[in-house]
Amino acid sequence: MACSEAEIVASQELRYRVFYEEMTAHPTEQMAREKRDFDGFDPHCDHLLVFDHSRGYDPRDAVVGTYRLIRRIAAARQGGFYTADEYDISKIVALEGEILELGRSCVGRDHRNRPTMQIMWRGISAYVHHYDIQIMFGCASLPGTDVPSHAEPLSYLHHFHMAPEKYRPRALPERYVSMNLKPADAIDRRKTLSDLPPLIKGYLRLGGFIGDGAVVDEQFNTTDVCVLVKTDLVTQKYLRHFERTNHDTGHDTGGR
């Protein structure tokens, strides 16, 4: 976990390189000037970091992967969870026990490989056990904002991975985009699953579910879905499968 301001800044600079320079997100003027991705949540949350010390011991050189972890206490300090800007997550928030929002997931271009993902997910697993997390959630993304081009994956997620009603998030009315764009029997399930972005596919392998409705995020140039995972479903078998199949991820949970 980041334990200094310098390490948090290093994670923000990595996020900027991945989201804004490598991908097509639109930075604010201050972000572009400072070459950092940041918001009001960063001072309150935990930042999980992966270091490669063969690159040196300065965090700006050594941090090659990051995940932003927000528990109830951090969300309370900021006035709510990040995901609540896109989804009604009141059913999740109402659950007993600790919950965890995963976001701002990214790995540097040269480290998108199995060892980096293994280290990152071992860290998340230890965090989940330490704080007795009951459910994890966050936004994950399909690239681009052309919703019709995502008809196949969105419909697949809608028909086959919808979250149970009792804790299903739903896109806010003003941002709601229907995911039911093709009938279930018109979808090649195996191919569509194979073609999903690695992060979304990984969460599904962990037994994850999808919320109701997609959201177009113009700033990040993505089409978002809300993912949630009950931690009691995360067996070692699923975790090993996640580590094996997710060799390449640039964008988060999760999303952002």
KOLLUMPA-559360 format. One record per residue (C-alpha): residue in three letters; chain; x, y, z. Coordinates in steps of 0.25 Angstrom, whole numbers, plus 2048, in hexadecimal, padded with zeros to 3 digits. Layout:
// KOLLUMPA-559360
+------+-------+-----+-----+-----+
! rest ! kette !   x !   y !   z !
+------+-------+-----+-----+-----+
!  ALA !     A !   X !   Y !   Z !
...
+------+-------+-----+-----+-----+
// end
This chain:
// KOLLUMPA-559360
+------+-------+-----+-----+-----+
! rest ! kette !   x !   y !   z !
+------+-------+-----+-----+-----+
!  MET !     A ! 800 ! 800 ! 800 !
!  ALA !     A ! 805 ! 80E ! 7FD !
!  CYS !     A ! 80A ! 814 ! 80A !
!  SER !     A ! 810 ! 821 ! 805 !
!  GLU !     A ! 80B ! 82D ! 7FD !
!  ALA !     A ! 816 ! 82A ! 7F3 !
!  GLU !     A ! 810 ! 81C ! 7F1 !
!  ILE !     A ! 802 ! 821 ! 7EF !
!  VAL !     A ! 808 ! 82B ! 7E5 !
!  ALA !     A ! 80F ! 820 ! 7DD !
!  SER !     A ! 802 ! 818 ! 7DC !
!  GLN !     A ! 7FB ! 825 ! 7D7 !
!  GLU !     A ! 806 ! 827 ! 7CD !
!  LEU !     A ! 805 ! 818 ! 7C8 !
!  ARG !     A ! 7F6 ! 81A ! 7C7 !
!  TYR !     A ! 7F8 ! 826 ! 7BE !
!  ARG !     A ! 801 ! 81F ! 7B5 !
!  VAL !     A ! 7F8 ! 814 ! 7B3 !
!  PHE !     A ! 7EA ! 81B ! 7B3 !
!  TYR !     A ! 7EE ! 828 ! 7AC !
!  GLU !     A ! 7FA ! 826 ! 7A4 !
!  GLU !     A ! 7F9 ! 817 ! 7A0 !
!  MET !     A ! 7EA ! 817 ! 79F !
!  THR !     A ! 7E0 ! 822 ! 79B !
!  ALA !     A ! 7DB ! 828 ! 7A8 !
!  HIS !     A ! 7DA ! 837 ! 7A9 !
!  PRO !     A ! 7E2 ! 83E ! 7B4 !
!  THR !     A ! 7DE ! 84B ! 7BB !
!  GLU !     A ! 7E8 ! 856 ! 7B9 !
!  GLN !     A ! 7EE ! 854 ! 7C7 !
!  MET !     A ! 7F0 ! 845 ! 7C4 !
!  ALA !     A ! 7F7 ! 848 ! 7B7 !
!  ARG !     A ! 800 ! 852 ! 7BD !
!  GLU !     A ! 804 ! 849 ! 7C8 !
!  LYS !     A ! 803 ! 83C ! 7C0 !
!  ARG !     A ! 7FB ! 835 ! 7CC !
!  ASP !     A ! 7ED ! 82F ! 7CC !
!  PHE !     A ! 7E7 ! 833 ! 7D9 !
!  ASP !     A ! 7DA ! 836 ! 7E0 !
!  GLY !     A ! 7D4 ! 839 ! 7EE !
!  PHE !     A ! 7D4 ! 82A ! 7F2 !
!  ASP !     A ! 7E3 ! 828 ! 7F1 !
!  PRO !     A ! 7E6 ! 82E ! 7FF !
!  HIS !     A ! 7DC ! 825 ! 806 !
!  CYS !     A ! 7DE ! 818 ! 7FF !
!  ASP !     A ! 7E9 ! 80D ! 800 !
!  HIS !     A ! 7F2 ! 80B ! 7F3 !
!  LEU !     A ! 7F7 ! 7FD ! 7F0 !
!  LEU !     A ! 804 ! 7FE ! 7E9 !
!  VAL !     A ! 80D ! 7F4 ! 7E1 !
!  PHE !     A ! 81C ! 7F8 ! 7E1 !
!  ASP !     A ! 827 ! 7F4 ! 7D8 !
!  HIS !     A ! 833 ! 7F7 ! 7DF !
!  SER !     A ! 83C ! 7F3 ! 7D3 !
!  ARG !     A ! 838 ! 801 ! 7CE !
!  GLY !     A ! 83D ! 808 ! 7DB !
!  TYR !     A ! 838 ! 80C ! 7E8 !
!  ASP !     A ! 831 ! 819 ! 7E5 !
!  PRO !     A ! 822 ! 816 ! 7E5 !
!  ARG !     A ! 821 ! 81E ! 7D8 !
!  ASP !     A ! 829 ! 814 ! 7D1 !
!  ALA !     A ! 826 ! 807 ! 7D9 !
!  VAL !     A ! 816 ! 808 ! 7DA !
!  VAL !     A ! 811 ! 7FF ! 7CE !
!  GLY !     A ! 803 ! 7FC ! 7D2 !
!  THR !     A ! 7F8 ! 801 ! 7DB !
!  TYR !     A ! 7EA ! 7FF ! 7E0 !
!  ARG !     A ! 7E2 ! 809 ! 7E8 !
!  LEU !     A ! 7DB ! 803 ! 7F4 !
!  ILE !     A ! 7CF ! 80B ! 7FB !
!  ARG !     A ! 7C8 ! 805 ! 807 !
!  ARG !     A ! 7BC ! 80B ! 80F !
!  ILE !     A ! 7C5 ! 814 ! 817 !
!  ALA !     A ! 7CC ! 81A ! 80B !
!  ALA !     A ! 7BF ! 81C ! 804 !
!  ALA !     A ! 7B9 ! 823 ! 810 !
!  ARG !     A ! 7C4 ! 82D ! 810 !
!  GLN !     A ! 7C2 ! 831 ! 801 !
!  GLY !     A ! 7B2 ! 830 ! 802 !
!  GLY !     A ! 7B0 ! 823 ! 7FB !
!  PHE !     A ! 7B6 ! 819 ! 7F2 !
!  TYR !     A ! 7BC ! 81D ! 7E4 !
!  THR !     A ! 7B3 ! 813 ! 7DD !
!  ALA !     A ! 7A7 ! 81A ! 7E3 !
!  ASP !     A ! 7A9 ! 825 ! 7D8 !
!  GLU !     A ! 7A5 ! 81B ! 7CD !
!  TYR !     A ! 79C ! 810 ! 7D5 !
!  ASP !     A ! 792 ! 80F ! 7E0 !
!  ILE !     A ! 79A ! 806 ! 7EA !
!  SER !     A ! 790 ! 808 ! 7F6 !
!  LYS !     A ! 78E ! 7F9 ! 7F6 !
!  ILE !     A ! 79D ! 7F6 ! 7F8 !
!  VAL !     A ! 79F ! 801 ! 802 !
!  ALA !     A ! 793 ! 7FC ! 80A !
!  LEU !     A ! 799 ! 7EE ! 80C !
!  GLU !     A ! 79F ! 7EA ! 819 !
!  GLY !     A ! 7AE ! 7E9 ! 81B !
!  GLU !     A ! 7BA ! 7F0 ! 813 !
!  ILE !     A ! 7B9 ! 7F3 ! 805 !
!  LEU !     A ! 7C4 ! 7F7 ! 7FB !
!  GLU !     A ! 7C4 ! 7FF ! 7EF !
!  LEU !     A ! 7CF ! 7FC ! 7E5 !
!  GLY !     A ! 7D4 ! 806 ! 7DB !
!  ARG !     A ! 7DF ! 80D ! 7D3 !
!  SER !     A ! 7E5 ! 800 ! 7CF !
!  CYS !     A ! 7F1 ! 801 ! 7C6 !
!  VAL !     A ! 7FE ! 7FA ! 7C3 !
!  GLY !     A ! 809 ! 801 ! 7BB !
!  ARG !     A ! 80B ! 7FC ! 7AC !
!  ASP !     A ! 818 ! 7F4 ! 7AF !
!  HIS !     A ! 812 ! 7EC ! 7BB !
!  ARG !     A ! 805 ! 7E7 ! 7B6 !
!  ASN !     A ! 808 ! 7D9 ! 7B9 !
!  ARG !     A ! 804 ! 7CD ! 7C2 !
!  PRO !     A ! 80E ! 7D0 ! 7CD !
!  THR !     A ! 809 ! 7DF ! 7CF !
!  MET !     A ! 7FB ! 7DB ! 7CF !
!  GLN !     A ! 7FE ! 7CF ! 7D9 !
!  ILE !     A ! 804 ! 7D9 ! 7E2 !
!  MET !     A ! 7F9 ! 7E3 ! 7E1 !
!  TRP !     A ! 7EE ! 7D9 ! 7E4 !
!  ARG !     A ! 7F6 ! 7D3 ! 7EF !
!  GLY !     A ! 7F6 ! 7E0 ! 7F5 !
!  ILE !     A ! 7E7 ! 7E2 ! 7F3 !
!  SER !     A ! 7E4 ! 7D5 ! 7F9 !
!  ALA !     A ! 7EC ! 7D8 ! 806 !
!  TYR !     A ! 7E5 ! 7E5 ! 807 !
!  VAL !     A ! 7D8 ! 7DE ! 806 !
!  HIS !     A ! 7DB ! 7D5 ! 811 !
!  HIS !     A ! 7E1 ! 7DF ! 81A !
!  TYR !     A ! 7D5 ! 7E8 ! 819 !
!  ASP !     A ! 7CB ! 7DD ! 818 !
!  ILE !     A ! 7C5 ! 7E2 ! 80B !
!  GLN !     A ! 7B7 ! 7DC ! 808 !
!  ILE !     A ! 7B6 ! 7E2 ! 7FA !
!  MET !     A ! 7BF ! 7E9 ! 7EF !
!  PHE !     A ! 7B9 ! 7F2 ! 7E5 !
!  GLY !     A ! 7BD ! 7FD ! 7DB !
!  CYS !     A ! 7BC ! 801 ! 7CC !
!  ALA !     A ! 7C3 ! 7FA ! 7C1 !
!  SER !     A ! 7C3 ! 7FF ! 7B3 !
!  LEU !     A ! 7C2 ! 7FB ! 7A4 !
!  PRO !     A ! 7CB ! 805 ! 79B !
!  GLY !     A ! 7C3 ! 810 ! 794 !
!  THR !     A ! 7B6 ! 816 ! 795 !
!  ASP !     A ! 7AF ! 810 ! 789 !
!  VAL !     A ! 7A4 ! 808 ! 790 !
!  PRO !     A ! 79F ! 800 ! 784 !
!  SER !     A ! 7AD ! 7FB ! 781 !
!  HIS !     A ! 7AC ! 7F4 ! 78F !
!  ALA !     A ! 79F ! 7EE ! 78D !
!  GLU !     A ! 7A4 ! 7E0 ! 78E !
!  PRO !     A ! 7AC ! 7E1 ! 79B !
!  LEU !     A ! 7A2 ! 7EA ! 7A1 !
!  SER !     A ! 797 ! 7E0 ! 79E !
!  TYR !     A ! 79F ! 7D4 ! 7A2 !
!  LEU !     A ! 7A2 ! 7DB ! 7B0 !
!  HIS !     A ! 793 ! 7DF ! 7B1 !
!  HIS !     A ! 78D ! 7D1 ! 7AE !
!  PHE !     A ! 797 ! 7C8 ! 7B5 !
!  HIS !     A ! 79E ! 7CF ! 7C0 !
!  MET !     A ! 794 ! 7D9 ! 7C6 !
!  ALA !     A ! 795 ! 7DB ! 7D5 !
!  PRO !     A ! 78B ! 7D5 ! 7DF !
!  GLU !     A ! 780 ! 7E0 ! 7E1 !
!  LYS !     A ! 783 ! 7E1 ! 7F0 !
!  TYR !     A ! 790 ! 7E8 ! 7EE !
!  ARG !     A ! 78F ! 7EC ! 7DF !
!  PRO !     A ! 795 ! 7FA ! 7DC !
!  ARG !     A ! 78D ! 801 ! 7D1 !
!  ALA !     A ! 792 ! 80D ! 7C8 !
!  LEU !     A ! 78D ! 81A ! 7CC !
!  PRO !     A ! 781 ! 81E ! 7C4 !
!  GLU !     A ! 787 ! 82A ! 7BD !
!  ARG !     A ! 793 ! 821 ! 7B9 !
!  TYR !     A ! 78C ! 814 ! 7B7 !
!  VAL !     A ! 78F ! 80C ! 7AA !
!  SER !     A ! 788 ! 7FF ! 7A7 !
!  MET !     A ! 791 ! 7F3 ! 7A6 !
!  ASN !     A ! 786 ! 7EB ! 7A0 !
!  LEU !     A ! 789 ! 7ED ! 792 !
!  LYS !     A ! 789 ! 7DF ! 78C !
!  PRO !     A ! 781 ! 7D3 ! 790 !
!  ALA !     A ! 788 ! 7C8 ! 798 !
!  ASP !     A ! 786 ! 7BD ! 78D !
!  ALA !     A ! 78E ! 7C6 ! 783 !
!  ILE !     A ! 79A ! 7C7 ! 78B !
!  ASP !     A ! 7A7 ! 7BE ! 78A !
!  ARG !     A ! 7A9 ! 7BD ! 798 !
!  ARG !     A ! 7B7 ! 7B6 ! 797 !
!  LYS !     A ! 7BD ! 7C0 ! 78D !
!  THR !     A ! 7B7 ! 7CC ! 794 !
!  LEU !     A ! 7BC ! 7C8 ! 7A2 !
!  SER !     A ! 7CA ! 7C6 ! 79B !
!  ASP !     A ! 7CA ! 7D4 ! 795 !
!  LEU !     A ! 7C6 ! 7DB ! 7A1 !
!  PRO !     A ! 7D0 ! 7E5 ! 7A7 !
!  PRO !     A ! 7DA ! 7DD ! 7B0 !
!  LEU !     A ! 7D5 ! 7E4 ! 7BD !
!  ILE !     A ! 7C7 ! 7E2 ! 7BB !
!  LYS !     A ! 7C9 ! 7D3 ! 7B7 !
!  GLY !     A ! 7D2 ! 7D2 ! 7C3 !
!  TYR !     A ! 7C7 ! 7D6 ! 7CD !
!  LEU !     A ! 7BD ! 7CD ! 7C6 !
!  ARG !     A ! 7C7 ! 7C1 ! 7C8 !
!  LEU !     A ! 7C7 ! 7C5 ! 7D7 !
!  GLY !     A ! 7B8 ! 7C3 ! 7D7 !
!  GLY !     A ! 7B5 ! 7D2 ! 7D5 !
!  PHE !     A ! 7A7 ! 7D8 ! 7D1 !
!  ILE !     A ! 7A4 ! 7E4 ! 7C9 !
!  GLY !     A ! 79A ! 7EF ! 7CC !
!  ASP !     A ! 78E ! 7F4 ! 7C4 !
!  GLY !     A ! 791 ! 7FE ! 7B9 !
!  ALA !     A ! 79E ! 803 ! 7B3 !
!  VAL !     A ! 7A3 ! 812 ! 7B4 !
!  VAL !     A ! 7AB ! 81A ! 7AA !
!  ASP !     A ! 7B7 ! 821 ! 7B0 !
!  GLU !     A ! 7BB ! 82C ! 7A7 !
!  GLN !     A ! 7C7 ! 830 ! 7AF !
!  PHE !     A ! 7CE ! 822 ! 7AE !
!  ASN !     A ! 7C8 ! 81F ! 7A0 !
!  THR !     A ! 7C2 ! 812 ! 7A6 !
!  THR !     A ! 7B5 ! 80B ! 7A7 !
!  ASP !     A ! 7B4 ! 806 ! 7B6 !
!  VAL !     A ! 7AD ! 7FB ! 7BD !
!  CYS !     A ! 7AC ! 7F9 ! 7CC !
!  VAL !     A ! 7B3 ! 7EC ! 7D1 !
!  LEU !     A ! 7B1 ! 7E5 ! 7DF !
!  VAL !     A ! 7B7 ! 7D9 ! 7E5 !
!  LYS !     A ! 7B3 ! 7D2 ! 7F2 !
!  THR !     A ! 7C0 ! 7CE ! 7F8 !
!  ASP !     A ! 7BA ! 7C1 ! 7FD !
!  LEU !     A ! 7B9 ! 7BD ! 7EF !
!  VAL !     A ! 7C8 ! 7C0 ! 7EC !
!  THR !     A ! 7CE ! 7B2 ! 7EE !
!  GLN !     A ! 7DD ! 7AF ! 7EC !
!  LYS !     A ! 7D9 ! 7A8 ! 7DF !
!  TYR !     A ! 7D3 ! 7B5 ! 7D9 !
!  LEU !     A ! 7DF ! 7BD ! 7DE !
!  ARG !     A ! 7E8 ! 7B4 ! 7D7 !
!  HIS !     A ! 7E0 ! 7B5 ! 7CA !
!  PHE !     A ! 7E0 ! 7C4 ! 7CB !
!  GLU !     A ! 7EF ! 7C5 ! 7CD !
!  ARG !     A ! 7F1 ! 7BB ! 7C1 !
!  THR !     A ! 7E7 ! 7C2 ! 7B7 !
!  ASN !     A ! 7EA ! 7D1 ! 7BA !
!  HIS !     A ! 7F7 ! 7D4 ! 7B4 !
!  ASP !     A ! 7F4 ! 7E2 ! 7AE !
!  THR !     A ! 7EC ! 7ED ! 7B5 !
!  GLY !     A ! 7ED ! 7FC ! 7B4 !
!  HIS !     A ! 7E0 ! 801 ! 7BA !
!  ASP !     A ! 7D7 ! 7FE ! 7C6 !
!  THR !     A ! 7CC ! 7F8 ! 7D1 !
!  GLY !     A ! 7CD ! 7F8 ! 7D0 !
!  GLY !     A ! 7CE ! 801 ! 7C9 !
!  ARG !     A ! 7D1 ! 80E ! 7CD !
+------+-------+-----+-----+-----+
// end
